[in-house]
């Protein structure tokens, strides 16, 4: 898989996550976690430290958001 394809797949997963979030689906957090994890790998491969840092922060927020939503639904 080329680096460019990895970036596009990550982008697609992130967009699906946004769409699912707009529909208030808890699965949005999984798409964001996977997409941001792939974006982290992509950023490392293209040596973009700012995007890598953003991806790490967003992964942490994805985990927090998932558990926050899960606890609210109880």
C-alpha positions in Angstrom: 0.0 0.0 0.0 1.4 3.4 -0.9 1.7 6.1 1.6 -0.8 8.3 -0.3 -3.4 5.5 -0.2 -3.0 5.2 3.5 -3.7 8.9 3.9 -6.8 8.7 1.8 -8.2 5.7 3.6 -7.6 7.4 7.0 -9.4 10.5 5.6 -12.3 8.4 4.5 -12.6 6.7 7.9 -12.5 10.1 9.6 -15.2 11.4 7.4 -17.4 8.4 8.1 -16.8 9.0 11.8 -18.0 12.6 11.4 -21.1 11.4 9.5 -21.9 8.8 12.2 -21.4 11.4 14.9 -23.9 13.7 13.2 -26.3 10.7 13.3 -25.4 10.4 17.1 -24.0 6.9 16.6 -21.6 5.7 19.2 -19.7 3.7 16.5 -18.4 7.1 15.2 -15.8 6.9 17.9 -14.4 3.6 16.6 -14.1 5.1 13.1 -12.4 8.1 14.5 -10.0 6.0 16.6 -9.1 3.8 13.6 -8.8 6.8 11.2 -6.7 8.8 13.6 -4.4 5.8 14.3 -3.9 5.4 10.5 -3.3 9.1 10.2 -0.7 8.8 13.0 1.1 6.2 10.9 0.7 8.3 7.8 2.1 11.4 9.6 5.1 9.4 10.8 5.8 8.1 7.3 5.8 11.6 5.8 7.6 12.9 8.8 5.0 15.5 9.8 5.4 15.9 13.5 2.5 18.4 13.9 0.0 16.0 12.3 1.4 13.1 14.4 1.0 15.1 17.6 -2.6 16.1 16.5 -3.4 12.4 15.9 -2.2 11.4 19.3 -4.3 14.1 21.0 -7.3 13.1 18.9 -6.9 9.4 19.7 -7.0 10.4 23.4 -10.1 12.5 22.9 -11.7 9.7 20.9 -11.2 7.3 23.8 -12.5 9.9 26.3 -15.5 10.6 24.0 -16.4 7.0 23.6 -16.5 6.3 27.4 -18.2 9.6 28.0 -21.0 8.7 25.6 -21.2 5.1 26.8 -21.6 6.3 30.4 -24.3 8.8 29.4 -26.4 6.1 27.7 -26.7 4.1 30.9 
